[in-house]
């Protein structure tokens, strides 16, 4: 029984030796031959794909933009229930882009942005507009009523109302 296994091991040994000798012979006599690709299915050459590198430099400008929370309502010059006429407190004609403010908080002439609505200028005041409340002008009574009463975020574009608004 042992002879049977010895013969099998002996045969495997000589097959391995023959394979090693064959590989070394091929390497010595055929140096251009890519044995790795034949024996193991591997590529010997590594393909490097070069792509241009673009370096961009960005300058970050830190600007401290302060947004203030105000309660906004809508008004129109055609609404008789509000007692609004066609002239603002500063003497200008009421129109789009005009807001009514408490002049102790936001001075007249202050340009500001209402988030998601656009840019406005403080030109008017109202009897119920005190503290952090503003009134946004709309062309029609329907638009003003549909706007209702909302909390809005505003920022001052010319810096003129910031100190006063900090109080509220």
Secondary structure, DSSP 4 states (H G I P E B T S, - for coil): -HHHHHHHHHHHHHHHHHHHHHHHHHHHH-TT--HHHHHH---SS-------------PPPP-----EEEEEEEE-TT-TTTT--SB-TTSPBP-TTEEE--TTTS-TT-EEEETTTEEEEEEE--TT--SSEEEEE-SSHHHHHHH-EEEEEEEESSSSSHHHHTT-
